[in-house]
Amino acid sequence: MSFDNTFDPSRGYVALPNELFDIDMSPAAFRTLSELCRMANQEGFCWPSLEQLSDRLGRSKAAISGYIQELRDLELVETITQKIANGFNYRLKYKITFWSDWRSALSKQNSRKPSVRKAECSVQPDERTNRTFKNKSHTNQPTSPSGVEKVLNNLYEDWKVFDRDAPYGPFKKQVPDRLIEHTMKSIQQFEDENPLPSFNDLNEEAIASLKRIGVKFSKAETDALFHFFQKNKWRHAQIVEFSELLHDSWKSHWKRPPNEAYLSDVTNQMNSRWPLLHARILDGYIDRLVKHHGFRRA
């Protein structure tokens, strides 16, 4: 069967960040993520059913659920259960965690370039959800990386040589022992310099963050923020930066504590400028060596 490989630009396109190709995920999970991005609105939300995804991807609903779980484990997708009036579950709402900031960054980049004509088409649907977080430039811009953060950035670039032709599964080129050793030591150093906080520290940070934005809150709302910190496995420096971003974006007339969707928006702002993302990708490379090349962690 012949296939016409000419495409109509008026039907739109989906622009994905190159860093996605550096993340170790199955091809089917990547295809699922691409489909969710195609359906997502400007804020990164979409509402497909498992049956719709199954029809689009040609896989069973059980298989689709597995791909979604893989994307959730990688923190690329979040799911929110929606209920109808009688309390029964309706369907999942999906959120691509990086989509809102990625779209915003693309728009800013394109606005700086001279353009002869207007973009032909937007791939996002008309439906948009209400969102309170406003993208803005903050006065406390991140400091330039130093020490182990620069090392992680450089290591990330070094690994691209081996990952470029083999984004999944085994590496096609042998990774030098020196690079592996340097990577593992640097990840360990980064984690040692940025230890995980204790339960008491997490609880105090949650209380301090809510007090800082000047809202009244209950123990349940403190616990919710505590579990949000815990779920993200944040280190102290990340929580501090999150608290600053939350404070900078908060409006004085908002009296209720932030909901999880708002917290996720602030998190996306923070993740775009946090070196732990490189640490996670590098750690994923080591996992691939363990899984496919018989490498053993010390």
C-alpha positions in Angstrom: 0.0 0.0 0.0 1.5 3.3 -1.1 1.4 6.3 1.3 1.4 9.9 0.3 4.1 11.5 2.5 3.0 15.1 1.8 1.3 16.7 4.8 -1.1 19.6 5.1 0.3 22.3 7.4 -3.2 23.8 7.8 -4.1 20.8 10.0 -1.6 21.8 12.6 1.4 20.2 14.2 2.7 19.3 17.7 6.0 20.7 18.8 7.8 18.6 21.5 10.9 19.6 23.5 14.0 17.8 22.5 14.7 16.8 26.1 11.8 14.3 25.9 14.0 12.1 23.7 16.6 11.9 26.4 14.2 10.4 28.9 14.1 6.6 29.1 10.6 5.5 28.3 9.0 2.9 26.1 8.2 3.8 22.5 4.5 3.1 23.3 4.5 5.5 26.3 6.2 8.1 24.1 3.4 7.6 21.4 0.8 7.9 24.1 2.4 11.1 25.4 2.5 12.5 21.9 -1.2 11.8 21.5 -2.1 13.5 24.8 0.0 16.5 23.8 -2.0 16.6 20.5 -5.2 16.7 22.4 -4.1 19.1 25.2 -5.3 22.6 25.5 -3.0 25.6 26.2 -2.8 24.7 29.9 -2.0 21.0 29.2 -5.3 19.5 30.1 -7.3 16.9 28.0 -10.1 14.5 28.6 -9.9 11.4 26.3 -11.4 8.2 27.4 -9.4 4.9 27.5 -11.5 3.8 24.6 -10.6 6.9 22.5 -6.9 6.4 23.2 -7.2 2.7 22.4 -8.8 3.5 19.0 -6.2 6.1 18.3 -3.2 4.1 19.2 -4.4 0.6 18.2 -3.7 -0.9 21.7 -6.0 -2.5 24.3 -7.4 -0.3 27.1 -5.3 -2.3 29.6 -2.1 -1.6 27.6 -3.0 2.1 27.5 -3.5 2.2 31.3 0.0 0.7 31.6 1.5 3.5 29.3 -0.3 6.2 31.4 1.1 4.7 34.6 4.6 4.8 33.0 4.2 8.5 32.2 2.9 9.2 35.7 6.0 7.5 37.2 8.1 9.8 35.0 6.1 12.8 36.2 5.3 13.8 32.7 1.6 13.3 33.1 -0.8 13.7 36.1 -4.3 12.3 36.2 -7.3 13.7 38.1 -10.5 11.6 38.7 -13.7 13.5 37.8 -17.0 12.6 39.4 -20.5 13.2 38.3 -23.3 14.6 40.6 -24.2 11.2 42.1 -20.6 10.7 43.2 -19.6 8.0 40.7 -16.3 8.4 38.8 -16.8 9.7 35.3 -13.4 9.8 33.5 -9.9 10.8 34.1 -8.7 14.3 33.3 -5.1 14.3 32.1 -2.5 17.0 32.6 0.8 17.1 30.7 3.0 18.6 33.5 5.4 20.5 31.3 2.9 21.7 28.5 1.9 25.1 29.8 5.4 26.3 30.4 6.7 24.7 27.2 4.0 26.5 25.1 4.7 29.8 26.9 8.4 29.4 26.3 7.8 28.7 22.6 5.5 31.8 22.3 8.2 34.0 23.8 10.9 32.6 21.6 8.8 33.0 18.5 7.9 36.6 19.5 11.5 37.5 19.4 12.0 36.3 15.9 10.8 38.4 12.9 7.9 36.6 11.2 6.8 37.1 7.7 3.4 35.6 8.2 1.1 34.4 11.0 1.3 30.8 12.0 -1.1 28.7 9.9 -2.8 26.8 12.7 -2.9 26.1 16.3 -3.3 22.4 17.3 -5.0 23.2 20.6 -8.7 22.7 21.1 -10.9 25.7 21.9 -12.0 24.4 25.3 -9.9 25.9 28.1 -10.1 25.3 31.8 -10.1 28.0 34.4 -6.7 28.6 35.8 -5.6 31.1 38.5 -1.8 30.9 38.0 -0.4 33.6 35.8 2.9 33.2 34.0 5.0 36.2 35.0 8.7 37.1 35.2 9.8 36.9 38.8 12.2 39.2 40.5 14.0 36.3 42.1 15.5 34.8 39.0 17.5 31.6 39.5 21.1 32.0 40.1 23.6 30.6 37.6 24.6 27.0 38.3 27.7 26.4 40.2 29.7 23.5 41.5 28.1 20.1 41.1 25.2 21.7 39.1 27.6 22.7 36.3 29.1 19.2 36.4 25.6 17.6 36.0 24.9 19.9 33.0 28.2 19.0 31.4 27.6 15.3 32.0 24.2 15.5 30.5 25.8 16.8 27.3 28.4 14.1 27.4 25.8 11.3 27.6 23.9 12.6 24.6 26.6 11.2 22.3 25.7 7.7 23.5 21.9 8.3 23.7 21.4 10.0 20.4 21.1 6.8 18.3 19.6 4.7 21.0 17.0 6.7 22.9 15.5 3.5 24.4 16.9 0.2 25.6 20.6 -0.7 25.2 23.1 1.8 24.2 24.6 1.2 20.7 28.0 2.6 21.8 30.0 1.4 24.8 29.8 4.0 27.6 33.3 4.6 29.1 33.8 3.5 32.6 35.2 6.9 33.5 32.0 8.6 32.4 29.9 6.1 34.4 31.9 6.6 37.5 32.0 10.3 37.2 28.2 10.4 36.7 27.5 8.2 39.7 29.8 10.2 42.0 28.3 13.5 40.8 24.7 12.4 41.3 25.6 11.2 44.8 27.4 14.5 45.5 24.3 16.4 44.4 22.1 14.3 46.6 24.4 14.7 49.6 24.5 18.5 49.2 20.7 18.6 48.8 19.4 16.0 51.4 15.8 14.9 51.7 14.1 16.8 54.6 12.7 14.9 57.5 8.9 14.6 58.1 9.0 17.3 60.7 10.9 19.6 58.3 8.3 18.9 55.6 5.5 19.8 57.9 7.2 23.0 59.0 7.9 24.0 55.4 4.2 23.4 54.5 3.0 25.6 57.4 5.6 28.3 56.6 4.6 28.3 52.9 0.9 28.8 53.7 1.6 31.5 56.3 3.8 33.4 53.8 0.9 33.9 51.4 -1.4 35.1 54.2 -4.3 32.7 54.0 -6.1 30.9 56.7 -5.6 27.2 56.7 -6.6 24.0 58.5 -4.6 21.0 59.5 -6.1 19.1 56.6 -4.8 21.8 54.2 -1.4 21.7 55.8 -1.3 17.9 55.5 -2.3 18.2 51.8 0.7 20.5 51.1 2.9 18.2 53.2 1.9 15.2 51.1 2.4 17.3 47.9 6.0 18.0 49.0 6.5 14.3 49.9 5.1 13.0 46.7 7.5 15.1 44.6 10.5 13.9 46.7 11.7 17.4 47.0 14.9 18.5 48.7 15.1 21.5 50.9 16.4 23.9 48.3 13.6 22.9 45.9 10.9 23.6 48.6 12.5 27.0 49.4 12.3 28.0 45.7 8.8 26.6 45.4 7.7 28.7 48.4 9.2 31.8 46.8 7.5 31.2 43.5 4.2 30.5 45.3 4.5 33.8 47.2 5.5 35.8 44.1 2.5 34.5 42.1 -0.1 34.8 44.9 -2.7 37.6 44.9 -3.4 39.3 48.1 -7.2 39.0 47.7 -7.1 35.2 47.4 -8.2 33.9 50.8 -8.4 30.1 50.3 -5.2 27.9 50.2 -4.0 26.9 46.7 -5.5 23.7 45.2 -3.5 20.9 43.7 -3.9 22.2 40.2 -2.4 25.5 41.2 0.4 23.9 43.1 1.2 21.8 40.0 1.4 25.0 37.9 3.9 26.6 40.3 5.8 23.3 40.2 6.1 23.4 36.5 7.5 26.9 36.7 10.1 25.7 39.2 11.0 22.5 37.3 12.0 24.4 34.2 14.9 25.9 36.1 16.0 23.2 38.5 19.1 21.1 38.0 17.6 18.0 39.6 15.9 17.3 36.2 19.4 16.5 34.8 20.2 14.4 37.8 17.1 12.3 37.2 17.9 11.8 33.5 21.5 10.8 34.3 20.2 8.4 36.9 17.9 6.9 34.2 21.0 6.3 32.0 22.6 4.3 34.9 19.4 2.3 35.2 19.5 1.5 31.5 23.1 0.2 32.0 21.8 -2.0 34.9 18.9 -3.3 32.9 20.4 -3.9 29.5 24.2 -4.2 30.0 24.5 -6.1 33.3 26.0 -3.1 35.1 25.9 -3.2 38.9 25.5 -0.2 41.1 28.1 0.0 43.8 
